[in-house]
Amino acid sequence: MGEEVPWHNADDLYVTINSIQSSDAPWRCFKLSYDGPKPPTPPCWMEETYELNARDALLVLEQQLLTPDFWHITNVSYQELDAHGNHIFSDLMSGDWVHQQAVRHCS
């Protein structure tokens, strides 16, 4: 806890994310526009066409799971405590919600 993050801002983080080339899942571009009823003077968002760039999430996940770099993922809930008994949250599987789901399904 208290460690500095390696990014200065959101744009810096996005550059890092976009530089990861562990998947060859192709990007697809979808064009979206509003085609419902419009008032006499429609707001600009009703008139615009927007682009959504996305990858097939299932294919990306499958490729990640086939990559040895991702084999260290923790897939079991756990709770870690410090010397004073305070809960240490370090990733999704250390969270209260995940623990409660695991305990609920085991009882």
C-alpha positions in Angstrom: 0.0 0.0 0.0 1.1 3.6 -0.6 3.1 2.7 -3.7 3.3 5.2 -6.5 1.5 4.2 -9.7 3.6 4.1 -12.9 1.3 6.4 -14.9 1.1 10.2 -14.6 -2.5 10.4 -16.0 -5.2 8.5 -17.8 -3.7 9.1 -21.2 -0.4 7.6 -20.0 -2.3 4.5 -18.7 -4.1 4.1 -22.1 -0.8 4.2 -24.0 0.5 1.4 -21.8 -2.7 -0.7 -22.3 -2.7 -0.1 -26.0 0.9 -1.2 -26.3 0.1 -4.7 -25.0 0.1 -7.0 -28.0 -0.8 -10.3 -26.4 -3.8 -10.9 -28.6 -4.3 -11.0 -32.3 -8.0 -10.6 -32.0 -9.0 -8.1 -34.7 -10.5 -4.8 -33.9 -13.9 -4.1 -35.3 -15.5 -0.7 -35.8 -19.2 -0.2 -35.3 -21.0 3.0 -36.3 -23.8 4.0 -34.0 -26.4 6.7 -34.5 -29.8 7.5 -32.9 -32.7 6.6 -35.1 -35.6 7.2 -32.8 -38.1 10.0 -32.8 -36.6 13.5 -32.6 -38.0 16.8 -31.3 -38.3 19.8 -33.6 -34.8 21.0 -32.5 -32.9 17.8 -31.7 -29.8 17.9 -29.4 -26.6 17.4 -31.3 -26.1 13.8 -30.0 -29.2 12.8 -31.9 -27.7 14.0 -35.1 -24.1 12.5 -34.8 -22.7 9.2 -35.8 -20.4 7.6 -33.3 -17.7 5.0 -33.7 -17.2 2.1 -31.3 -14.0 0.2 -31.7 -14.0 -3.2 -29.9 -12.6 -6.7 -29.9 -14.4 -10.0 -29.4 -14.1 -10.2 -25.5 -14.4 -14.0 -25.4 -11.6 -14.4 -28.0 -9.3 -12.0 -26.1 -10.0 -13.8 -22.8 -9.3 -17.2 -24.5 -6.0 -15.9 -25.9 -5.0 -14.4 -22.5 -5.6 -17.7 -20.7 -3.4 -19.5 -23.3 -0.6 -17.1 -22.5 1.8 -18.2 -19.7 2.0 -14.6 -18.4 -1.6 -14.9 -17.3 -1.3 -18.3 -15.6 -0.5 -16.7 -12.2 -4.1 -15.4 -11.9 -5.7 -16.2 -8.6 -9.0 -17.9 -9.1 -9.8 -18.7 -5.5 -11.2 -16.2 -3.0 -8.9 -15.4 -0.1 -8.6 -12.9 2.8 -5.3 -11.5 3.8 -4.8 -9.7 7.1 -2.0 -7.5 8.3 -0.3 -7.8 11.7 -3.1 -5.7 13.3 -5.9 -7.8 11.8 -6.9 -5.3 9.1 -8.1 -6.7 5.8 -5.6 -6.2 3.0 -7.3 -5.8 -0.4 -5.0 -6.5 -3.3 -7.1 -7.8 -6.1 -10.6 -8.9 -7.0 -10.3 -12.3 -5.3 -9.3 -10.7 -2.0 -12.5 -8.6 -1.8 -15.4 -9.1 0.5 -18.0 -9.7 -2.2 -16.0 -12.6 -3.8 -15.4 -14.1 -0.3 -19.1 -13.9 0.5 -20.1 -15.5 -2.8 -17.6 -18.4 -2.2 -18.8 -18.9 1.4 -22.5 -18.7 0.3 -22.0 -21.4 -2.3 -20.0 -23.7 0.0 -22.5 -23.7 2.9 
